[in-house]
């Protein structure tokens, strides 16, 4: 694989950025990778691991002479980070991100960038509940989708170049406009996370079921809720505050569906329940057939 960007700067060194560093090295997609994080402890861990070629003390230092800058920080912090790095960005550099919300990121980042710098927002649809520089691995993006959300007037050549970069890291790529992206993610990620947080919170509040019973007897359903609900609280706080409209729309639809299921259970309407579960099972089958999950027993977990 040939080098796509001579120098890549990763701002933030959590799961996504550390996985990018490993995948970039595997693919040979960059000549040099520089990383930085707000926490001195995180920077020290990354340096000790040899995660990147150089660990910079600040975001401004990291982006100097970089061809690609990727903002890997919570979406609520991207505006402030952009202000910090803007004076150090070289003309012709590409700034991108990995945020789960796109309309808010475009509004916060785009106006703060200097003339001559290209802005191509992106979102890799990959992750685990782990965080920190030790959590990354090169295979995270393999056969997963990265959505590019180029704003109006974006340079077509730079959009295509960023797509090639993500493909080199193992991902499939597609493009969407920002509002559609945020609605799709509200369905596939944001609302499910909120529901998982809520179900775990319900178990915690239901004092007739003890904490030890919740832990000891967690069957697959609740266990998978707790995995999702273990995700980074800062990141998810920012997601819900910045994708408010789309998330509320989907939660409204979810509430309507939930009321219908409550009514079916209350009235003993087994036909409604069976038809509903048959339809949702087919969606699950489609996800497996698309290669976005495994149909192995117990989700491929070891016993």
NUZA-506358 format. One record per residue (C-alpha): residue number from 1; residue in one letter; x, y, z. Coordinates in Angstrom, 1 decimal, padded with zeros to 4 digits, always signed. Layout:
<rs>
r seq NUM type A u X v Y w Z
...
</rs>
This chain:
<rs>
r seq 1 type X u +000.0 v +000.0 w +000.0
r seq 2 type X u +001.4 v +003.4 w -001.0
r seq 3 type X u +001.5 v +006.3 w +001.4
r seq 4 type X u -001.7 v +008.4 w +001.1
r seq 5 type X u -000.8 v +011.2 w +003.5
r seq 6 type X u +002.7 v +012.1 w +004.3
r seq 7 type X u +001.9 v +013.2 w +007.8
r seq 8 type X u -001.3 v +012.4 w +009.8
r seq 9 type X u -002.1 v +014.1 w +013.1
r seq 10 type X u -004.5 v +012.4 w +015.5
r seq 11 type X u -006.0 v +014.7 w +018.1
r seq 12 type X u -007.2 v +012.6 w +021.0
r seq 13 type X u -005.8 v +009.1 w +021.6
r seq 14 type X u -008.8 v +007.0 w +022.6
r seq 15 type X u -010.2 v +003.8 w +021.0
r seq 16 type X u -010.8 v +005.2 w +017.5
r seq 17 type X u -007.5 v +007.1 w +017.3
r seq 18 type X u -005.4 v +004.3 w +018.7
r seq 19 type X u -007.1 v +001.9 w +016.3
r seq 20 type X u -006.4 v +004.3 w +013.4
r seq 21 type X u -002.7 v +004.4 w +014.4
r seq 22 type X u -002.5 v +000.6 w +014.3
r seq 23 type X u -004.4 v +000.3 w +011.1
r seq 24 type X u -002.3 v +003.1 w +009.4
r seq 25 type X u +000.8 v +001.3 w +010.3
r seq 26 type X u -000.5 v -002.0 w +009.1
r seq 27 type X u -001.5 v -000.5 w +005.7
r seq 28 type X u +001.5 v +001.9 w +005.3
r seq 29 type X u -001.0 v +004.6 w +004.6
r seq 30 type X u +001.0 v +007.5 w +006.1
r seq 31 type X u +004.6 v +008.4 w +006.3
r seq 32 type X u +004.4 v +009.8 w +009.9
r seq 33 type X u +001.7 v +009.7 w +012.5
r seq 34 type X u +001.7 v +012.2 w +015.3
r seq 35 type X u -000.7 v +012.0 w +018.2
r seq 36 type X u -001.7 v +014.1 w +021.2
r seq 37 type X u -004.2 v +014.0 w +024.0
r seq 38 type X u -005.3 v +016.5 w +026.6
r seq 39 type X u -004.2 v +014.2 w +029.5
r seq 40 type X u -000.5 v +014.0 w +030.3
r seq 41 type X u -001.1 v +010.5 w +031.5
r seq 42 type X u -002.6 v +009.5 w +028.2
r seq 43 type X u +000.3 v +011.0 w +026.3
r seq 44 type X u +002.8 v +009.2 w +028.5
r seq 45 type X u +001.0 v +005.8 w +027.9
r seq 46 type X u +000.9 v +006.4 w +024.2
r seq 47 type X u +004.6 v +007.3 w +024.2
r seq 48 type X u +005.5 v +004.2 w +026.3
r seq 49 type X u +003.5 v +002.0 w +023.9
r seq 50 type X u +005.1 v +003.4 w +020.8
r seq 51 type X u +001.5 v +004.0 w +019.6
r seq 52 type X u +002.5 v +006.7 w +017.1
r seq 53 type X u +005.7 v +008.0 w +015.7
r seq 54 type X u +005.6 v +011.1 w +017.8
r seq 55 type X u +003.5 v +012.2 w +020.8
r seq 56 type X u +003.1 v +016.0 w +020.8
r seq 57 type X u +002.5 v +018.0 w +023.9
r seq 58 type X u -000.4 v +020.0 w +022.4
r seq 59 type X u -002.9 v +019.8 w +019.6
r seq 60 type X u -001.3 v +022.9 w +018.0
r seq 61 type X u +002.1 v +021.2 w +018.0
r seq 62 type X u +000.7 v +018.0 w +016.6
r seq 63 type X u -000.9 v +019.6 w +013.5
r seq 64 type X u +002.1 v +021.6 w +012.3
r seq 65 type X u +002.9 v +020.6 w +008.7
r seq 66 type X u +000.3 v +017.8 w +008.9
r seq 67 type X u -001.4 v +016.8 w +005.6
r seq 68 type X u -004.4 v +015.2 w +007.4
r seq 69 type X u -005.7 v +016.2 w +010.8
r seq 70 type X u -008.3 v +013.9 w +012.5
r seq 71 type X u -010.3 v +015.2 w +015.4
r seq 72 type X u -010.8 v +012.2 w +017.7
r seq 73 type X u -012.3 v +014.1 w +020.7
r seq 74 type X u -015.9 v +014.3 w +022.0
r seq 75 type X u -018.1 v +016.3 w +019.6
r seq 76 type X u -018.7 v +019.0 w +022.3
r seq 77 type X u -015.0 v +019.7 w +022.4
r seq 78 type X u -014.4 v +020.0 w +018.6
r seq 79 type X u -015.0 v +023.7 w +018.3
r seq 80 type X u -012.5 v +024.6 w +021.0
r seq 81 type X u -009.9 v +022.2 w +019.6
r seq 82 type X u -010.4 v +023.7 w +016.1
r seq 83 type X u -009.7 v +027.2 w +017.5
r seq 84 type X u -006.5 v +026.0 w +019.0
r seq 85 type X u -005.1 v +024.3 w +015.9
r seq 86 type X u -006.4 v +026.7 w +013.3
r seq 87 type X u -003.3 v +029.0 w +013.3
r seq 88 type X u -001.0 v +026.1 w +012.8
r seq 89 type X u -002.8 v +024.4 w +009.9
r seq 90 type X u -000.8 v +024.6 w +006.7
r seq 91 type X u -002.6 v +025.6 w +003.4
r seq 92 type X u -004.0 v +022.5 w +001.6
r seq 93 type X u -004.3 v +020.4 w +004.8
r seq 94 type X u -007.4 v +018.2 w +005.2
r seq 95 type X u -009.2 v +018.4 w +008.6
r seq 96 type X u -011.6 v +015.5 w +009.3
r seq 97 type X u -013.1 v +014.0 w +012.4
r seq 98 type X u -014.7 v +010.7 w +013.7
r seq 99 type X u -017.7 v +012.2 w +015.5
r seq 100 type X u -021.0 v +010.3 w +015.8
r seq 101 type X u -022.9 v +013.6 w +015.0
r seq 102 type X u -022.3 v +015.5 w +011.8
r seq 103 type X u -024.5 v +018.6 w +011.6
r seq 104 type X u -023.2 v +020.0 w +014.9
r seq 105 type X u -019.6 v +019.2 w +014.0
r seq 106 type X u -019.9 v +021.0 w +010.7
r seq 107 type X u -021.3 v +024.1 w +012.5
r seq 108 type X u -018.6 v +024.1 w +015.2
r seq 109 type X u -015.6 v +023.2 w +013.1
r seq 110 type X u -016.2 v +024.6 w +009.6
r seq 111 type X u -016.4 v +028.4 w +010.4
r seq 112 type X u -013.2 v +028.2 w +012.5
r seq 113 type X u -011.0 v +026.8 w +009.8
r seq 114 type X u -008.7 v +029.2 w +007.8
r seq 115 type X u -009.1 v +029.7 w +004.1
r seq 116 type X u -007.2 v +027.1 w +002.0
r seq 117 type X u -007.8 v +024.2 w +004.5
r seq 118 type X u -010.1 v +021.4 w +003.3
r seq 119 type X u -012.8 v +020.1 w +005.7
r seq 120 type X u -014.2 v +016.6 w +005.1
r seq 121 type X u -016.1 v +015.3 w +008.2
r seq 122 type X u -016.3 v +011.5 w +008.6
r seq 123 type X u -017.7 v +008.9 w +010.9
r seq 124 type X u -016.3 v +005.3 w +011.2
r seq 125 type X u -019.1 v +003.1 w +012.3
r seq 126 type X u -017.0 v +000.9 w +014.5
r seq 127 type X u -016.2 v +000.7 w +018.2
r seq 128 type X u -016.3 v -001.1 w +021.5
r seq 129 type X u -017.2 v -000.1 w +025.0
r seq 130 type X u -013.4 v +000.3 w +025.8
r seq 131 type X u -011.5 v +003.5 w +025.8
r seq 132 type X u -008.0 v +004.8 w +026.1
r seq 133 type X u -004.8 v +004.3 w +024.0
r seq 134 type X u -004.5 v +000.7 w +025.1
r seq 135 type X u -007.9 v -000.2 w +023.7
r seq 136 type X u -007.2 v +000.2 w +020.0
r seq 137 type X u -006.5 v -002.6 w +017.5
r seq 138 type X u -005.8 v -002.5 w +013.8
r seq 139 type X u -008.8 v -004.7 w +012.8
r seq 140 type X u -011.5 v -002.4 w +014.3
r seq 141 type X u -012.4 v -000.9 w +010.9
r seq 142 type X u -012.2 v -004.1 w +008.8
r seq 143 type X u -015.4 v -004.6 w +006.9
r seq 144 type X u -017.1 v -001.8 w +008.7
r seq 145 type X u -018.5 v +001.4 w +007.2
r seq 146 type X u -017.0 v +004.9 w +007.4
r seq 147 type X u -019.5 v +007.6 w +006.3
r seq 148 type X u -018.0 v +010.7 w +004.7
r seq 149 type X u -020.1 v +013.9 w +005.0
r seq 150 type X u -018.5 v +016.5 w +002.8
r seq 151 type X u -020.0 v +020.0 w +003.2
r seq 152 type X u -021.2 v +021.9 w +000.2
r seq 153 type X u -018.3 v +023.0 w -002.0
r seq 154 type X u -015.9 v +020.4 w -000.6
r seq 155 type X u -012.9 v +019.5 w -002.9
r seq 156 type X u -013.9 v +016.3 w -004.7
r seq 157 type X u -010.3 v +015.2 w -005.0
r seq 158 type X u -009.8 v +015.5 w -001.2
r seq 159 type X u -013.0 v +013.7 w -000.5
r seq 160 type X u -011.9 v +010.8 w -002.7
r seq 161 type X u -008.5 v +010.8 w -001.2
r seq 162 type X u -009.9 v +010.5 w +002.3
r seq 163 type X u -012.1 v +007.7 w +001.1
r seq 164 type X u -009.0 v +005.8 w -000.2
r seq 165 type X u -007.4 v +006.4 w +003.2
r seq 166 type X u -010.3 v +004.8 w +005.1
r seq 167 type X u -010.4 v +002.0 w +002.6
r seq 168 type X u -006.7 v +001.3 w +003.3
r seq 169 type X u -007.6 v +001.0 w +007.0
r seq 170 type X u -010.0 v -001.8 w +006.1
r seq 171 type X u -013.3 v +000.1 w +005.9
r seq 172 type X u -016.0 v +000.4 w +003.3
r seq 173 type X u -016.9 v +004.0 w +002.6
r seq 174 type X u -020.1 v +005.8 w +001.7
r seq 175 type X u -021.3 v +009.4 w +001.6
r seq 176 type X u -024.4 v +011.1 w +003.2
r seq 177 type X u -025.5 v +014.6 w +003.9
r seq 178 type X u -025.3 v +015.7 w +007.5
r seq 179 type X u -029.0 v +015.6 w +008.4
r seq 180 type X u -029.6 v +012.2 w +006.9
r seq 181 type X u -026.5 v +010.9 w +008.7
r seq 182 type X u -027.7 v +012.2 w +012.0
r seq 183 type X u -031.1 v +010.6 w +011.5
r seq 184 type X u -029.7 v +007.2 w +010.5
r seq 185 type X u -027.4 v +007.2 w +013.5
r seq 186 type X u -030.2 v +008.1 w +015.8
r seq 187 type X u -031.9 v +004.9 w +014.7
r seq 188 type X u -028.9 v +002.6 w +014.6
r seq 189 type X u -026.8 v +003.9 w +017.5
r seq 190 type X u -028.0 v +006.9 w +019.5
r seq 191 type X u -031.5 v +005.8 w +020.6
r seq 192 type X u -030.3 v +002.2 w +021.2
r seq 193 type X u -027.6 v +003.5 w +023.5
r seq 194 type X u -030.1 v +005.6 w +025.4
r seq 195 type X u -032.5 v +002.7 w +025.8
r seq 196 type X u -029.6 v +000.5 w +027.1
r seq 197 type X u -028.6 v +003.2 w +029.6
r seq 198 type X u -032.3 v +003.4 w +030.7
r seq 199 type X u -032.7 v -000.4 w +031.1
r seq 200 type X u -029.6 v -000.6 w +033.3
r seq 201 type X u -030.8 v +002.3 w +035.3
r seq 202 type X u -034.2 v +000.6 w +035.8
r seq 203 type X u -032.5 v -002.5 w +037.1
r seq 204 type X u -030.5 v -000.3 w +039.5
r seq 205 type X u -033.6 v +001.5 w +040.7
r seq 206 type X u -035.7 v -001.6 w +041.1
r seq 207 type X u -034.8 v -002.4 w +044.7
r seq 208 type X u -036.8 v -005.7 w +044.8
r seq 209 type X u -034.1 v -007.1 w +042.5
r seq 210 type X u -030.8 v -006.9 w +044.3
r seq 211 type X u -027.5 v -005.9 w +042.8
r seq 212 type X u -026.1 v -009.3 w +043.3
r seq 213 type X u -029.0 v -010.9 w +041.5
r seq 214 type X u -028.6 v -008.5 w +038.5
r seq 215 type X u -024.9 v -009.4 w +038.3
r seq 216 type X u -025.2 v -013.2 w +038.9
r seq 217 type X u -028.2 v -013.9 w +036.7
r seq 218 type X u -027.6 v -011.5 w +033.8
r seq 219 type X u -028.8 v -013.4 w +030.8
r seq 220 type X u -027.7 v -012.4 w +027.3
r seq 221 type X u -030.2 v -009.6 w +026.8
r seq 222 type X u -029.4 v -007.6 w +030.0
r seq 223 type X u -025.7 v -008.4 w +029.7
r seq 224 type X u -025.6 v -006.9 w +026.2
r seq 225 type X u -027.4 v -003.8 w +027.5
r seq 226 type X u -024.7 v -003.4 w +030.2
r seq 227 type X u -022.0 v -003.7 w +027.5
r seq 228 type X u -023.5 v -000.8 w +025.6
r seq 229 type X u -024.2 v +001.2 w +028.7
r seq 230 type X u -020.5 v +001.0 w +029.7
r seq 231 type X u -019.5 v +003.3 w +026.9
r seq 232 type X u -017.8 v +006.6 w +027.5
r seq 233 type X u -020.2 v +008.9 w +029.4
r seq 234 type X u -018.6 v +012.2 w +028.1
r seq 235 type X u -018.9 v +011.1 w +024.5
r seq 236 type X u -022.5 v +010.0 w +024.8
r seq 237 type X u -023.6 v +013.1 w +026.8
r seq 238 type X u -022.3 v +015.2 w +023.9
r seq 239 type X u -024.0 v +013.0 w +021.3
r seq 240 type X u -027.4 v +013.4 w +022.8
r seq 241 type X u -027.0 v +017.2 w +023.3
r seq 242 type X u -025.8 v +017.7 w +019.8
r seq 243 type X u -028.1 v +015.3 w +018.0
r seq 244 type X u -031.2 v +016.4 w +020.0
r seq 245 type X u -033.8 v +016.6 w +017.2
r seq 246 type X u -033.1 v +013.3 w +015.5
r seq 247 type X u -032.8 v +011.4 w +018.7
r seq 248 type X u -036.1 v +012.8 w +020.1
r seq 249 type X u -037.8 v +011.9 w +016.8
r seq 250 type X u -036.7 v +008.3 w +017.0
r seq 251 type X u -037.5 v +008.1 w +020.8
r seq 252 type X u -041.0 v +009.4 w +020.0
r seq 253 type X u -041.4 v +006.6 w +017.5
r seq 254 type X u -040.0 v +004.1 w +019.9
r seq 255 type X u -042.4 v +005.2 w +022.6
r seq 256 type X u -045.4 v +004.6 w +020.2
r seq 257 type X u -044.1 v +001.1 w +019.3
r seq 258 type X u -043.6 v +000.3 w +023.0
r seq 259 type X u -047.1 v +001.4 w +023.9
r seq 260 type X u -048.5 v -000.8 w +021.1
r seq 261 type X u -046.5 v -003.8 w +022.5
r seq 262 type X u -047.7 v -003.0 w +026.0
r seq 263 type X u -051.3 v -003.1 w +024.7
r seq 264 type X u -050.7 v -006.4 w +022.9
r seq 265 type X u -049.3 v -008.0 w +026.1
r seq 266 type X u -052.1 v -006.6 w +028.2
r seq 267 type X u -054.8 v -007.8 w +025.9
r seq 268 type X u -053.2 v -011.1 w +025.1
r seq 269 type X u -052.8 v -010.3 w +021.4
r seq 270 type X u -050.3 v -013.1 w +020.5
r seq 271 type X u -050.8 v -012.6 w +016.8
r seq 272 type X u -049.5 v -009.0 w +017.0
r seq 273 type X u -046.5 v -010.0 w +019.1
r seq 274 type X u -045.6 v -012.9 w +016.8
r seq 275 type X u -045.9 v -010.8 w +013.6
r seq 276 type X u -043.9 v -008.0 w +015.2
r seq 277 type X u -041.1 v -010.3 w +016.4
r seq 278 type X u -041.0 v -012.1 w +013.0
r seq 279 type X u -040.5 v -008.7 w +011.2
r seq 280 type X u -037.7 v -007.7 w +013.6
r seq 281 type X u -036.0 v -011.1 w +013.3
r seq 282 type X u -035.8 v -010.6 w +009.6
r seq 283 type X u -033.9 v -007.3 w +010.1
r seq 284 type X u -031.4 v -009.1 w +012.3
r seq 285 type X u -030.9 v -011.7 w +009.6
r seq 286 type X u -030.2 v -009.0 w +007.1
r seq 287 type X u -027.5 v -007.5 w +009.4
r seq 288 type X u -025.8 v -010.9 w +009.6
r seq 289 type X u -026.1 v -011.5 w +005.8
r seq 290 type X u -024.5 v -008.1 w +005.2
r seq 291 type X u -021.5 v -009.2 w +007.2
r seq 292 type X u -022.0 v -006.6 w +009.9
r seq 293 type X u -022.3 v -009.2 w +012.7
r seq 294 type X u -021.9 v -012.9 w +013.3
r seq 295 type X u -024.6 v -015.5 w +013.6
r seq 296 type X u -022.3 v -017.7 w +015.8
r seq 297 type X u -024.0 v -019.0 w +018.9
r seq 298 type X u -023.8 v -016.6 w +021.8
r seq 299 type X u -022.5 v -013.9 w +019.4
r seq 300 type X u -019.3 v -015.8 w +019.1
r seq 301 type X u -018.4 v -015.3 w +022.7
r seq 302 type X u -016.4 v -017.9 w +024.5
r seq 303 type X u -018.3 v -019.9 w +027.1
</rs>
